[in-house]
């Protein structure tokens, strides 16, 4: 666990990526974030607001499985919750545009 404290997202994101070096973990993050986006869009479009409770289950469930079973590290969310949430969506985008390998 780094002793460093991050004061801005730009310096945090490289650390976040280093915590996601395992390809299977990145894939689980990508799948979970994709489900979060799809579920949120569907719930809002259809007015099925009760589906929104699934968002943390999908987002954290897949990501934490990746960390605990493949990365063998602690999710950055425990130390940097807001930066980690933002970084997950940035990593999702970076995988989509092939800046980061899927």
HELIX and SHEET records of a PDB file:
HELIX    1   1 UNK A    9  UNK A   18  1                                  10    
HELIX    2   2 UNK A   23  UNK A   46  1                                  24    
HELIX    3   3 UNK A   49  UNK A   53  5                                   5    
HELIX    4   4 UNK A   54  UNK A   65  1                                  12    
HELIX    5   5 UNK A   66  UNK A   71  3                                   6    
HELIX    6   6 UNK A   76  UNK A   78  5                                   3    
HELIX    7   7 UNK A   81  UNK A   96  1                                  16    
END                                                                             
